[in-house]
């Protein structure tokens, strides 16, 4: 393969990756747990943007339950981001 073609392809791939990263920052999903008692909103870079906790989820005598709800909402949001990225990005990167 021609080295110049490799450089050209690398530049195009780098440009597509930058576009994909910009789109990832714009993605926003919300994961929930406990029938919506805990909600975590994350962007496509897996950064937490917002956390909502209903008063009913806060029981000083059962902190473990709240911890489990937060973990479950985070895992739900992460799974939704992965699904969104899987659906949106591969075809764009392949070109």
Backbone torsions as a table, in degrees:
resi	resn	phi	psi	omega
1	UNK	NA	144.3	-179.6
2	UNK	-68.5	127.8	179.8
3	UNK	-58.4	-32.6	178.8
4	UNK	-67.0	-37.0	176.5
5	UNK	-64.9	-38.6	177.7
6	UNK	-61.5	-44.8	179.4
7	UNK	-63.7	-41.1	178.9
8	UNK	-62.8	-45.1	179.7
9	UNK	-65.2	-37.4	178.3
10	UNK	-63.6	-41.4	178.7
11	UNK	-63.3	-42.5	179.0
12	UNK	-65.6	-41.5	179.9
13	UNK	-65.1	-41.4	178.7
14	UNK	-62.7	-40.5	178.2
15	UNK	-63.7	-43.3	179.1
16	UNK	-65.1	-36.4	178.2
17	UNK	-65.6	-40.1	178.2
18	UNK	-64.3	-40.3	177.0
19	UNK	-63.5	-42.0	179.8
20	UNK	-63.9	-41.5	179.1
21	UNK	-63.6	-38.8	178.1
22	UNK	-64.3	-40.5	178.3
23	UNK	-67.4	-34.3	179.6
24	UNK	-62.0	-37.4	178.9
25	UNK	-66.1	-25.2	-177.3
26	UNK	-85.8	-18.4	179.2
27	UNK	-68.5	137.1	177.3
28	UNK	-139.0	126.4	177.5
29	UNK	-132.1	156.1	177.6
30	UNK	-123.1	125.6	174.1
31	UNK	-100.4	146.6	-178.0
32	UNK	-130.2	161.2	175.0
33	UNK	-152.3	156.7	177.6
34	UNK	62.6	44.5	-179.9
35	UNK	55.1	39.7	177.0
36	UNK	87.6	5.4	179.5
37	UNK	-68.4	-28.1	175.8
38	UNK	-127.9	129.2	178.7
39	UNK	-129.9	134.2	176.1
40	UNK	-126.4	126.0	178.0
41	UNK	-105.6	130.4	-178.8
42	UNK	-129.6	156.3	173.8
43	UNK	-95.9	179.0	-176.5
44	UNK	-67.9	-8.9	175.0
45	UNK	-97.4	13.7	178.3
46	UNK	64.3	28.0	175.2
47	UNK	-95.3	133.0	179.1
48	UNK	-72.8	126.4	-179.7
49	UNK	-101.0	-30.8	-177.0
50	UNK	-158.0	147.4	175.4
51	UNK	-131.7	128.6	175.8
52	UNK	-121.9	129.6	178.6
53	UNK	-129.2	121.0	177.8
54	UNK	-73.3	148.3	-179.2
55	UNK	-55.8	-35.2	-177.9
56	UNK	-62.7	-22.1	-178.6
57	UNK	-82.2	-9.8	-176.0
58	UNK	-99.1	108.0	177.7
59	UNK	-127.2	106.9	-177.6
60	UNK	-56.2	-23.4	-179.7
61	UNK	-87.2	-5.5	-179.1
62	UNK	-140.7	64.9	179.9
63	UNK	-63.7	-32.7	-179.3
64	UNK	-58.6	-39.0	179.3
65	UNK	-61.8	-44.7	179.3
66	UNK	-63.9	-41.1	177.5
67	UNK	-60.4	-42.4	178.9
68	UNK	-64.6	-39.8	178.8
69	UNK	-65.8	-40.5	178.7
70	UNK	-64.6	-45.3	178.5
71	UNK	-60.9	-43.5	-179.2
72	UNK	-65.9	-40.4	178.6
73	UNK	-66.0	-39.8	177.5
74	UNK	-63.8	-45.5	178.9
75	UNK	-63.1	-38.0	177.4
76	UNK	-63.8	-45.5	179.0
77	UNK	-63.4	-42.4	179.1
78	UNK	-60.7	-44.0	179.0
79	UNK	-63.3	-38.9	179.0
80	UNK	-66.7	-37.1	177.4
81	UNK	-65.3	-47.2	179.8
82	UNK	-57.4	-42.5	179.0
83	UNK	-64.2	-43.9	179.8
84	UNK	-63.3	-44.1	179.5
85	UNK	-65.7	-39.9	179.2
86	UNK	-62.0	-38.7	-179.1
87	UNK	-77.2	-32.6	-170.3
88	UNK	-97.5	-35.9	-168.4
89	UNK	-92.9	-39.1	-172.4
90	UNK	-56.1	-43.3	-178.7
91	UNK	-66.5	-34.5	178.2
92	UNK	-67.5	-38.0	-178.7
93	UNK	-74.4	-29.2	-179.3
94	UNK	-78.4	-22.0	169.6
95	UNK	89.6	NA	NA
